[in-house]
Amino acid sequence: MFSPLTNLAGRLRRADGRVVSDLARALERLRRRRPRGQGGAAELGDPGRGLRVLSWNVLRLTGASCAELAWLIERHQVDVALLQEATVEFEELPLRVGGGLVRHPLPDRIHGPAIWARAGVSDARCVPLFSLAIRRHAVVADVAGVDFASVHLSHGQLMCRRQAREAGGALAGSAAVIAGDFNMVGPLRLDGFREVGPRAPTHYANGLLPLRIDRCFVRGFACRSARALDPGGSDHRPILLDLAALPGTLARAAA
């Protein structure tokens, strides 16, 4: 069914003009895109494919754009993106790449955590986290039977650890993923979860001090690969993970 698009894209590439070139790229993306409606629990648990998760602090108004995020999602064929400091601009993401998105700004802020999923999101909610200064919450959603939480935690090391445990306690399913900007250095013991994120620095404090504060914890999954990508317009590097469900995990989640 995509052959006419393929032929048209080929002819447009040979034409001149910026608009024509942009249209050709859009047609190529449409030709390669997986049909909507796929992405349920069976696909997430496919041992040949697994689940590809991206987490990124996009740095509110001065950082990465929605267009840059959309390009990254398509470039890496991401299934689920967990975002921090996302502004209203990012609510356009489903118009660019399909899927569904939920975003909840932090109180009195223009930005907050968000979750996008190619398969769509359900049962989305905010989970308040204990805070003293800037009020924090996690955004939690179900994606095809897997519980996800996007977090942007406080800077105090005791505080952010308490908040991480609160976010983990809000995920009741056997299959769960917590990722985001933890603002945390050193180890964290999170009952039932295992840390699987990349070990490379993901942020440079004041542009100088390398820190690994963008992290990912999973339950019911093994990690096939984890890497930190180029930061693009943000001051945080996005982290990209390929996860594989442990035997029976998604079956228990769907039960």
Buried (B, 14 or more C-beta within 10 A) or exposed (E): EEEEBEEBBEEBEEEEEEEEEEBBBBBBBEBEBEEEEEBBBEBBBEEEEBBBBBBBBBBBEEBBBBEBBBBBBBEBEBBBBBBBBBBEBBBEBBEBBBBBBBBBBBEEEEBBBBBBBBBBBEEBEBBEBEBEEEBBBBBBBBBBBBBBBBBBBBEBEEBBBBBBBBBBEBBEBBBBBBBBBBBBEEEBEBEEBEBBBBEEBBBBEEEEEEBBBBBBBBBBBBBEEBBBBEBBEBBBBBBBBBBBBBEEBBBEBBE
